[in-house]
Amino acid sequence: MIRSAIGLVLAIAATAPVRAETYYLIVSGIGGEPGYEESFAQQAESLAQSARRTLNGDDRVTLLSGEDATRDAVIAALESLAGTIEATDAVAIFLIGHGAFDGEQYKFNLPGPDIDGTALAELFAALPASQQVIVNSTSASGAVLEPWAADGRTLITATKSGGERNATRFAAQWAQALASDEADINKNGAITVQEAYDFTTRRVADSYEGAGLLATEHAEISGDSARSFNIALLSERIATTEELRGLMSELETLEGEIAALRERRGEMDNDVYLDQLQDLLLQLALVQREIDAAREGE
């Protein structure tokens, strides 16, 4: 009887899900002139603040900005991440600044030697995280759309090709998307990658149109997790206790399942789709009720 009980406990422990962690790396490259230097630094700090708010701390947020954002520092940060994160974890990487493309190779402009797209691709490939979001907001960033594509990775570039070489407006609007509730379309306290991308591209287009200018950048997105990956949490979604962290994790999992189900709707019988959606929405409501009760008890 005791052996059976021990066996049951061990079986439960073996199958219990490991809580995934999210890690952020924000790199602000060289500006080349004071106006850009200041803008890039502000955008990087804003994104770091959003990441810290989302994680309720800064242990898993790395910010490289200004003279600290050297090629060696970027390589060291990515190698450190590769040795720290697990396959069950997620990683979000934001690149801010100027990029260049000579027709063959993309380069991210940094203080001192630049780092090229091939070196970055190899460093990204070494990251074991099963969920990855890479946002390259630099000029000419569209040159990496194919080289950086990978399973489990959502890739966003500020331009559609390496030929769009003017300084971009994408990073400023991306930082704004993660900093407030403006991008939170469904008002659930979480901002998905897709919500942030839609907000950013709309605001970038509006900025050119409002100034009477022809847009010189056209963002692109690829990957399957944009609708289910919460890139930022607003204050009401921050977990302050272990119980809330577990409930928030359940909530995010259910939201991801709902997003994935909605994307498959065209492939499913309508009755089956509605039954599954109703079941998931009911589970979501029950978890939300537990969260509300836990917050009232704080």
C-alpha positions in Angstrom: 0.0 0.0 0.0 2.8 2.4 0.9 4.7 1.4 -2.2 1.6 2.2 -4.3 1.2 5.6 -2.6 4.9 6.4 -3.2 4.5 5.3 -6.8 1.5 7.5 -7.3 3.3 10.5 -5.9 6.4 9.9 -8.1 4.1 9.5 -11.1 2.4 12.8 -10.4 5.7 14.6 -9.8 7.1 13.2 -13.1 4.1 14.4 -15.1 3.7 17.8 -13.4 4.3 20.6 -15.8 7.5 22.6 -15.3 6.7 26.3 -15.0 8.1 28.1 -18.0 10.0 31.3 -17.6 10.3 34.2 -20.0 13.6 36.0 -20.6 14.1 39.4 -22.3 17.2 40.8 -24.1 17.0 44.4 -25.3 19.9 45.8 -27.4 20.1 49.4 -28.5 22.7 49.9 -31.2 24.8 53.0 -32.1 22.8 56.1 -33.1 25.5 57.9 -35.1 24.2 61.3 -34.0 22.8 62.7 -30.7 19.2 62.7 -31.7 19.2 59.0 -32.6 21.4 58.1 -29.6 18.8 59.6 -27.2 15.8 58.1 -29.0 17.3 54.6 -29.1 18.3 54.8 -25.4 14.8 55.9 -24.4 13.1 53.2 -26.5 15.3 50.5 -25.0 14.7 51.7 -21.5 10.9 51.8 -22.1 11.0 48.2 -23.3 13.1 47.1 -20.4 10.6 48.7 -18.0 7.7 46.9 -19.7 9.7 43.6 -19.4 10.4 44.2 -15.7 6.8 45.0 -15.1 5.7 41.9 -16.9 8.1 39.7 -14.9 7.6 41.6 -11.6 11.4 42.1 -11.4 14.5 42.4 -13.5 16.3 39.1 -12.9 15.4 37.9 -16.4 15.8 41.2 -18.2 19.1 42.1 -19.9 19.5 45.6 -21.3 22.5 46.6 -23.5 22.5 50.2 -24.5 24.9 52.9 -25.6 28.6 52.1 -25.2 27.7 48.9 -23.4 26.1 47.4 -26.5 29.2 46.2 -28.1 29.6 43.1 -30.4 31.3 41.2 -27.6 28.6 42.2 -25.1 25.8 41.0 -27.4 27.6 37.7 -28.0 28.2 37.2 -24.3 24.5 38.0 -23.5 23.2 35.5 -26.0 25.6 32.8 -25.0 24.7 33.4 -21.3 21.0 33.0 -22.3 21.8 29.8 -24.2 23.4 28.4 -21.1 20.6 29.5 -18.7 17.2 28.9 -20.3 15.5 25.6 -20.7 13.5 24.2 -23.7 10.3 24.9 -21.8 11.2 28.6 -21.5 10.5 31.6 -23.8 12.7 34.3 -24.9 12.0 37.8 -26.4 14.8 39.7 -28.1 14.4 43.4 -29.2 17.0 45.0 -31.5 16.9 48.8 -31.8 19.0 51.1 -34.0 20.4 51.2 -37.4 21.0 48.2 -39.7 22.7 47.9 -43.1 22.5 45.5 -46.0 25.1 45.4 -48.8 23.1 43.0 -51.0 24.6 39.9 -49.4 25.0 40.4 -45.6 22.9 42.3 -43.0 24.7 44.1 -40.2 23.5 45.5 -36.9 25.4 48.7 -36.2 27.0 48.7 -32.8 29.8 50.7 -31.0 33.0 49.4 -32.4 32.7 46.4 -34.8 29.2 45.6 -36.1 27.7 42.2 -35.8 26.4 40.5 -38.9 23.2 38.6 -39.5 24.9 35.3 -39.9 26.6 35.5 -36.5 23.3 36.5 -34.9 21.4 33.7 -36.7 23.9 31.2 -35.2 23.5 32.7 -31.7 19.7 32.6 -31.9 19.8 29.0 -33.1 21.7 28.0 -30.0 18.9 29.2 -27.7 17.0 26.2 -26.5 13.7 28.0 -25.8 10.8 26.4 -27.6 9.1 29.8 -27.9 11.1 32.7 -29.3 10.1 36.2 -30.4 12.7 38.3 -32.2 11.9 41.9 -33.1 14.4 43.6 -35.4 13.3 47.2 -35.6 16.4 48.5 -37.5 16.6 49.8 -41.0 17.2 47.1 -43.7 16.0 44.5 -41.2 13.8 42.8 -43.8 17.0 41.2 -45.1 16.9 38.7 -42.3 13.3 37.5 -42.8 14.4 34.2 -44.4 17.8 33.6 -42.7 16.4 34.1 -39.2 13.2 32.1 -39.7 12.9 29.0 -37.5 10.4 26.6 -36.0 8.9 28.0 -32.8 10.1 31.5 -33.6 8.0 34.5 -34.3 10.1 37.0 -36.3 9.2 40.7 -36.8 11.2 43.1 -38.9 10.5 46.8 -39.4 11.1 46.6 -43.1 10.0 44.2 -45.8 13.5 43.9 -47.4 17.1 45.0 -47.0 16.4 47.7 -49.5 14.4 49.8 -47.1 17.4 51.6 -45.6 16.0 54.7 -44.0 15.9 55.0 -40.2 12.7 53.4 -39.0 9.9 54.6 -36.7 8.9 51.0 -35.7 10.8 50.8 -32.4 9.2 54.0 -30.9 5.7 52.6 -31.6 6.6 49.1 -30.4 7.8 50.6 -27.1 4.5 52.5 -26.8 2.5 49.3 -27.6 4.1 47.5 -24.6 4.1 50.5 -22.3 0.3 51.1 -21.9 -3.1 49.5 -22.5 -3.6 51.1 -25.9 -2.6 47.9 -27.7 -4.7 45.6 -25.5 -7.6 45.2 -27.9 -9.6 42.7 -25.8 -8.8 44.5 -22.5 -7.7 41.3 -20.7 -4.6 42.9 -19.2 -2.2 41.1 -21.5 -0.7 42.3 -24.8 0.1 39.6 -27.3 2.8 39.9 -30.0 0.0 40.2 -32.6 -1.7 43.0 -30.7 1.6 44.8 -30.3 2.4 44.3 -34.0 -1.0 45.5 -35.2 -0.8 48.6 -33.0 2.7 49.4 -34.1 2.2 49.0 -37.8 -1.0 51.1 -37.6 0.7 53.9 -35.7 3.7 53.8 -38.1 1.5 54.1 -41.1 -0.5 56.9 -39.5 2.7 58.8 -38.7 3.8 58.9 -42.3 0.3 59.7 -43.6 -0.2 62.5 -41.0 3.1 64.1 -42.2 2.1 63.8 -45.8 5.1 61.5 -46.5 5.5 58.3 -48.5 6.2 55.4 -46.1 9.8 54.2 -46.3 9.2 51.1 -44.1 6.8 48.2 -44.2 7.0 45.8 -41.3 6.7 42.0 -41.7 5.8 39.2 -39.3 6.3 35.4 -39.6 5.7 32.6 -37.2 2.8 30.8 -35.5 2.7 32.1 -31.9 2.0 35.8 -32.4 -1.6 35.5 -31.1 -0.8 33.3 -28.1 2.5 34.8 -26.9 1.9 37.5 -24.2 4.8 39.9 -24.8 3.7 42.2 -22.0 1.4 42.1 -19.0 -0.3 45.2 -17.6 -0.3 45.9 -13.9 -3.6 44.0 -13.3 -2.0 40.8 -14.6 1.0 40.9 -12.4 1.2 37.9 -10.0 2.2 38.8 -6.5 1.8 35.4 -4.9 2.7 31.8 -5.8 -1.0 31.0 -6.0 -1.6 33.9 -8.5 1.4 32.9 -10.5 0.0 29.4 -11.0 -3.5 30.8 -11.9 -2.0 33.3 -14.3 -0.1 30.5 -16.0 -3.3 28.5 -16.4 -5.0 31.6 -17.7 -2.3 32.2 -20.3 -2.4 28.5 -21.4 -6.1 28.7 -21.9 -5.9 31.9 -23.8 -3.2 30.3 -26.1 -5.5 27.3 -26.7 -8.4 29.6 -27.6 -6.3 31.6 -30.0 -5.0 28.4 -31.6 -8.6 27.0 -31.9 -9.8 30.2 -33.5 -7.0 29.9 -36.1 -8.2 26.4 -36.9 -11.8 27.3 -37.3 -11.8 27.0 -41.1 -10.6 23.4 -40.9 -13.3 22.3 -38.3 -16.9 21.3 -38.3 -18.8 24.3 -37.0 -20.5 22.4 -34.2 -17.3 20.8 -33.0 -15.6 24.2 -33.1 -18.3 25.8 -31.0 -18.4 23.0 -28.5 -14.6 23.2 -28.0 -14.7 27.0 -27.8 -17.5 27.0 -25.2 -15.6 24.5 -23.1 -12.4 26.6 -23.2 -14.3 29.8 -22.4 -16.0 28.1 -19.4 -12.6 27.0 -18.1 -11.2 30.5 -18.7 -14.1 32.1 -16.7 -13.6 29.7 -13.8 -9.8 30.4 -13.6 -10.6 34.2 -13.8 -13.0 33.8 -10.9 -10.3 32.1 -8.9 -7.9 34.9 -9.7 -10.4 37.5 -8.6 -11.0 35.6 -5.3 -7.3 35.3 -4.7 -6.8 39.1 -5.3 -9.6 39.9 -2.9 -7.8 37.8 -0.2 -4.5 39.6 -0.6 
